[in-house]
């Protein structure tokens, strides 16, 4: 299990409803985080592209929020498999 958080998102809240807990995986283009939906109290998977790491933190947070304004069926399915 990856322990590093290259984008420094662990402990932050995205879209006022997802609290990022830890990194669960990473690949060449993206990092997958385990988060908790603060209303439903359920785990979710959040995938963030590495290219965001080159942006200032306020711009990066803004783009992460925009990415979560659309429903993701695959993220819901993936979240069900996160321990």
N, C-alpha and C positions, 0 to 999 in steps of 0.2 A: 504494500500500500504506500503510495507516495506521501511523504511527510512535508515536503516543501510547498510553499505557497508563493510562487513567483509573481503573481499579480496582487498579492497582499489583500485578498478579499475575505479571508476567514475572519469571522467576527463582525462582519459588516451586514447591513440589512439592505436588500435590493427591493425597489418598488414598494417600500413600506410594508412588505408582507413576507419576504423570504429572508430568513437569517442563515447566513452561510456558516456551516460548521467545520467542514474539512475538505481537503482534496481527496477524491476517490480514484482518479485516473488522469492520465495525460498522454497525449500523442504529439505528433509533429506540429499540428496546427492548433490544438485546443487543449484546455484543461477542464475536467469535469469535477464539479463540486457537489457535495451533499449539503442540502439546506433543509430547513424546516419551514413549512408554510405556517405563518404565525396565527392565522385564523383557524385553519383546519387541523393544525397540530400533526401534520403528516409530512414524511420526508419527500423531497423532490430532488431531481437532478438538474443542475444548471451547467450548461456548457458555455465556456467563454473562450473566444479565439485569442491565441497568444499575441497577435498583432496589437491587441488592446493594451498590452503591457508597455508599449512605446508611447502611449498617450498620457497627458497629465491626469492625475487621479480624478479630478472633477469631471473631465470629459469622458473618461473611461466609465465612471459611474452612470453618467447620463446615457451612454450607449447601451450599457447593461440593462438599464430600466426600459429603454425602448425595445430591446429584444424580448422582454418579458410581458409586453403588452398584448402579444398574440398568444392564443392557446397553442400548446405543443402536445399533440397526442403521443409522440414518441417519448417525450420527457416524462409524461405520466406513467407510461409503461416501464421506462427505465427506473423510475423512482421506486416502483414496487419491488425491484430486485436489490435495492441498496439496504444493507443491514443496519 
